[in-house]
Amino acid sequence: MDRDETERLLRLIIETGASRDLREKDILSRAGLGKTTLSKIKKAGDTKISTLSRLAKAVGLRLTLAPNNPTLDQLLNRELFSSKQSAHP
Protein backbone atom coordinates (compact mmCIF):
# COMPACT_ATOMS: atom_id res chain seq x y z
CA MET A 1 0.00 0.00 0.00
CA ASP A 2 1.51 3.33 -0.96
CA ARG A 3 1.49 6.60 0.96
CA ASP A 4 -1.43 8.08 -1.03
CA GLU A 5 -3.63 5.03 -0.38
CA THR A 6 -2.80 5.05 3.31
CA GLU A 7 -3.58 8.77 3.57
CA ARG A 8 -6.83 8.35 1.63
CA LEU A 9 -8.00 5.51 3.86
CA LEU A 10 -7.02 7.32 7.03
CA ARG A 11 -8.81 10.49 5.86
CA LEU A 12 -11.95 8.47 5.09
CA ILE A 13 -11.85 6.86 8.54
CA ILE A 14 -11.40 10.20 10.29
CA GLU A 15 -14.13 11.89 8.21
CA THR A 16 -16.53 9.02 8.88
CA GLY A 17 -15.78 9.26 12.57
CA ALA A 18 -16.34 13.03 12.51
CA SER A 19 -19.71 12.51 10.82
CA ARG A 20 -20.61 10.36 13.83
CA ASP A 21 -19.37 12.99 16.30
CA LEU A 22 -16.17 11.08 17.05
CA ARG A 23 -12.93 12.96 17.52
CA GLU A 24 -9.63 11.36 16.58
CA LYS A 25 -8.95 10.45 20.22
CA ASP A 26 -12.38 8.79 20.42
CA ILE A 27 -11.61 6.70 17.34
CA LEU A 28 -8.26 5.65 18.80
CA SER A 29 -9.86 4.75 22.12
CA ARG A 30 -12.57 2.65 20.44
CA ALA A 31 -9.88 0.90 18.39
CA GLY A 32 -7.79 0.22 21.50
CA LEU A 33 -4.83 2.10 20.08
CA GLY A 34 -2.41 4.57 21.66
CA LYS A 35 -2.91 8.31 21.39
CA THR A 36 0.13 8.79 19.15
CA THR A 37 -0.90 6.16 16.59
CA LEU A 38 -2.47 8.59 14.09
CA SER A 39 0.48 10.97 14.16
CA LYS A 40 2.86 8.06 13.61
CA ILE A 41 0.82 6.81 10.65
CA LYS A 42 0.62 10.29 9.13
CA LYS A 43 4.37 10.80 9.56
CA ALA A 44 5.37 7.40 8.20
CA GLY A 45 2.69 7.27 5.51
CA ASP A 46 2.35 3.56 6.16
CA THR A 47 0.85 1.20 8.71
CA LYS A 48 -0.23 -2.37 9.24
CA ILE A 49 -3.48 -3.44 7.64
CA SER A 50 -4.59 -4.69 11.06
CA THR A 51 -4.25 -1.15 12.45
CA LEU A 52 -6.28 0.35 9.61
CA SER A 53 -8.85 -2.38 10.09
CA ARG A 54 -9.19 -1.59 13.80
CA LEU A 55 -9.56 2.13 13.06
CA ALA A 56 -12.15 1.44 10.36
CA LYS A 57 -14.14 -0.86 12.64
CA ALA A 58 -14.12 1.81 15.36
CA VAL A 59 -16.16 4.11 13.08
CA GLY A 60 -18.40 1.42 11.59
CA LEU A 61 -16.41 0.68 8.42
CA ARG A 62 -14.54 -2.40 7.24
CA LEU A 63 -11.64 -2.82 4.89
CA THR A 64 -12.38 -4.74 1.71
CA LEU A 65 -10.61 -5.57 -1.51
CA ALA A 66 -12.17 -4.74 -4.85
CA PRO A 67 -11.10 -5.28 -8.43
CA ASN A 68 -8.97 -2.50 -9.88
CA ASN A 69 -11.61 -1.51 -12.38
CA PRO A 70 -11.82 2.14 -13.49
CA THR A 71 -15.38 1.73 -14.74
CA LEU A 72 -16.49 0.23 -11.44
CA ASP A 73 -14.75 3.06 -9.58
CA GLN A 74 -16.57 5.62 -11.73
CA LEU A 75 -19.88 3.88 -11.16
CA LEU A 76 -19.39 3.65 -7.39
CA ASN A 77 -18.33 7.30 -7.23
CA ARG A 78 -21.35 8.30 -9.34
CA GLU A 79 -19.06 9.66 -12.05
CA LEU A 80 -19.73 7.20 -14.85
CA PHE A 81 -22.09 9.47 -16.72
CA SER A 82 -20.92 12.82 -15.35
CA SER A 83 -19.30 15.53 -17.42
CA LYS A 84 -16.12 15.07 -15.31
CA GLN A 85 -15.28 11.70 -16.82
CA SER A 86 -11.96 11.56 -18.58
CA ALA A 87 -11.43 10.07 -21.99
CA HIS A 88 -9.69 6.69 -21.90
CA PRO A 89 -7.52 5.77 -24.89
N, C-alpha and C positions, 0 to 999 in steps of 0.2 A: 504494500500500500504506500503510495507516495504522499508527500507533504500536503499537496492540494486536496487529496481525498480525505486525509486525516482531518484537515482543517474544516472541510465541508461537512463531514459527519459530526464533528464536535460542535460546529455552529448550529447544525440542525438540532442536535440534542439540547443545547443551551436554549435555543429559541423555543423549542417545544416545551421545555421546562418553564420558561418565562410565561408562555401562554397559559400555563396551569398554575401561575403564581408561585413558582419555585425559583428561588435564587440559586446561584451556582453552589453555594455552601449547602443548600438543602438537597440538591441533586447528589453532591458528594456524600452527604450523610446517608441518604437513602441507598446509595450504591455501596456503602461501607468502605469508602475510600478516604484517604487522608486529605487534609485541606490544601495541600500543595500540589495535588495530582494534576489539576487542570493547568496550572502554570508550567509544570514540568512537560506536559504534553504539548502545550503551545510552543514552548521554547525548543523542544526536540523535534517537533513536527512529526512524531511517530509514537506509537504506543502498541501495547498488546491488544489483540482482538478481544480477549477476555475483559479487558478494562473498558473498551468501548461498549461491549455488550452489557456490562454492569451499569454503565452510565445510561445507555439507551433504555434498559429495563426500568431504571429509576424514574423515567419520565413517561413510561408507557409505550415505548417503542421496542422493536427488536431488529437485530441485524439480519439481513438476508442477502443471498446472492441472486443475481439476475443476469440473464444473457446480455452481453455487450451488443446491444441492438439499437442503433440510432433511431430507427423508426419507432420502436417501442418507447424509447426515452421521450421522443417528441409527443407520442400519444399520451403517455403518463403525465407529462408536463403541460398537456393541453396546448401544444404548439404545432401539432401535425398540420392543421389547416390554417394556421395564423399567417399573417403577412410577414412575421419575423423569420419564417423558415428560410434556411440557407439552401442554395442550390448545391446538389451533390453531383460530382462528375460521373 
